[in-house]
Amino acid sequence: MRNVPSPHLGILVFSLLFLPLLVTDTLGQAWQAIYGDLNHQRGHKRVIPVTGACASSVGDGYVAVGYSQENLGDIYVVRTDNNGVTLWENTYDVNNGNHDVGESIVEAVDGSGFIVVGHTTSGSNTDVVLMKIDCNGTLVWLRTYDLFESEIGLDLIEKPNGGSSPDIIVVGEVRYTNSSNALMLRTTSAGSVVWFDTYNHSTLDGFNAVTKLASGNLMAVGYTHELGGSAEGFTVEVEPLGGAIISSGKFGGPGDEVFYSVIELQNPVEVDNNGVPNVVIAGYSSSFTTDRDIYLVKFNGTDPCAGPTQVIYRTPSNDDEEAKTIREIPFPSSGGGEFSQWDLVFTGYTDEGATRDMIIKTVTPALTPGWINNRFGHQDVDEGWSVFPVAQGSGRTEGFILCGFTLSDWYANGDPSDMYLVKTNSNGSSEHPCEVPFLVIPEYPEYPHECITPDFDAPFYADDDPFTPMVSHNWYQEVCTNGTNGAKRVQLSEEESSALTSQPNPVASGTDVILIVPNLLQSDQLRVNIVNALGETLPANVRQISHATGEIYLDTENLPSGSYRISVYTGETLWSGQIIILQ
C-alpha cells in the first residue's frame, strides 16, 4: 500500500507501542491498529471477539495471540476493547529465555478465561505448549509436552466430554531429523494428557487446523508431502475417544497444495443426502499457475471422496495468494453489508502489486465470488492470519475482526514488525485510506482427490508432570520487565512411561484391583488417574498403599463395567496400563 498515516496518530504508552490508526466508538465501526515495541511482534492463528463470561457486555472487545521477540521470543496475548484500545498485553516466557510462540487461542466455554496453544524451543528440541489464562491474562496453568523428538502445536478447540469442563484437542506436527508426522493430542481441561496419536502418509505430514463435527468426531487438515514430490492437501476425520481414523483424503495437482483452515457449515441447507453438514477447507494451491493461489474445497458432508467442489482464486497477474483462515457468517448484516447470511469470509495475503497485503474476501456457500474484496497494509509485508465475524446482541453481523502481522514501518522508527489488527464494518472496509479493492478471478480445477489410509500410532494414555506456575506479568505497563513463567517439561520417554501391571484383570466391579509399581518409595508423591472409554477422567479411590511390596489397592466399587486406562505417576516415573471391569 502507498498511503501513509499521519505520524501524530502514534501513541507511545510506557515502552510499548500501541498505534491506533483509526479509532471509533461503536461495535459496528472500523479501525486499524498495530501492537508491539521496537522488537518483532506477530499475530497468528486466531483472533476472537470476547463474548463469554470474560465479557462485561455482548461483544466486549477482542483477544489475539502471537509472539513477541522479548528475550529470545515469548508467547504474546493482547486483549482490546471494541475500539482496539489495549485492556492488557501479556508475554509468557515459558522456559526462561527459550523461543516461545503462541499459535492459537480460544475462550473457555466455562467462562473461566482463555486457552492458548503454541510451542517452545530450547536448543534443537521443540515442545508443544498448552496454557490457560484467566480473563485478565493471569496465568492459571501452563504445561509443555515432550512427546517425541520435537513437536509443535498449531491449533486447538475444546471438545465436550459429558462434564462441565470440556477436554482440549490440539493439532500440529512431530518433527524428526528427516521426516514429520501429523499430531493430535487430547487433554483434560487442566492439560493432563488423555491420549495422543501421530498420523503419517508420506515422509512429511502435518496438521494446521482442527474442528469438531456435528457427529462428535474431529477433523484435522494440513499437508502430506513425499520427498522429491509435491505437497498435497491432507484431511483426516477421527473418532474422539482415541483418535482412530474414520476417513482420510489427499488433494492436489502437479504443484503444491496445503490446507490451513477447516469449518463445518451450520447453514441448514448445506448438508449431504444423509443430513450431514458439509465441510469447507481453505489453503493454497500452486498447481493451476506456477504461483500460489487461494484454494477452497467443499466436501459433500464430511466425505473427502464424494465429489468435492474445488475452487481457485487468483489475481489477473498470477501473484502469490493464500487463504489462512475461513469462517462462516452466521447472522445477516446489521444493515448495508455486502454479504448474505451463511456466506463465508476468509483472510490471508496477496502479493499483487508492489507489496504483500492482508486481504478479506467473502464467497457464497457454493464458493462462488462474494461482494467483499479488500486488502489492507502499507509499504512492506502485511499478512492476515485470522478472521472472525463480529455480531451484536440482536444477532446481526456488524463487521469483521482480522489479525496478522505487519512488517511495514508505519512511523519510520525502525520497528521491524508488529501484531496487526483490522476491524472492518459490515462492508469489509476499515474506513481507512490504507486499503484498496482486492480483485481475483475464480477458476474451477478438478484436481485429483484420493481416499487414503494413513498409518497412525495407537493411543498412548499418559498424564503429565504437575506444574507450579512462577510469576506472570501484565505488559501494557510492564513491557520491559524480565519476569518469567517457568514450566516443567513432560518427559514421556519409554523409560518413564512403563507398562503397569494390575491383578486381577479383568476384575469384578466392587473388587479391589492391585496396581503393581516396583521400587515404590514412601517419599514418592503418588498420583493415580482413571480415564474411561469416553476420555473422561474419573476419581481414583485408593484404599491402601503397600510400599514394601509396591502394591496400590484401587477400589472399583463406583466404576461401571468397561475398559479403563490407569496411570500412576510417582514423581519420577509414569506407569500406564489398562483394566477391564466386569459386572
Buried (B, 14 or more C-beta within 10 A) or exposed (E): BEEBBEEEBBEEEEEBBBBBBBBBEEBBBBBBBBBBBBBBBBBBBBBBBBBBBBBEEEBBBBBBBBBBBBBBBBBBBBBBBBBBBBBBBBBBBBBBBBBBBBBBBBBBBBEBBBBBBBBBBBEEBBBBBBBBBEBEBBBBBBBBBBBBBBBBBBBBBBBEBEEEBBBBBBBBBBBEEEBBBBBBBBBBBBBBBBBBBBBBBBBBBBBBBBBBBEBEBBBBBBBBBEEEBBBBBBBBBBEBBBBEBBBBBBBBBEBBBBBBBBBBBEBEEBBBEEEBBBBBBBBBBBBBBEBBBBBBBBBBBBBBBBEBBBBBBBBEEBBBBBBBBBBBBBBBBBEEBBBBBBBBBBBBBBBBBEBBBBBBBBBBBEBEBBBBBBBBBBBBBBBBBBBBBBBBEEEBBBBBBBBBBBBBBBBEEEBEBBBBBBBBBBBBBBBBEBBBEBEBEBBEEEBEBEEBEBEBBEBBBBBBBEBEBBEBBBBBBBBEEEEBBBBBBBBBEEEBBBEBBBEEBBBEBEBBBBBBBEEBEEEBEBBBBBBBEBBBBBEBBBEEBEBEEBBBBBBBEEBEEBEBBBBBBBEEBBBBBBBBBEE
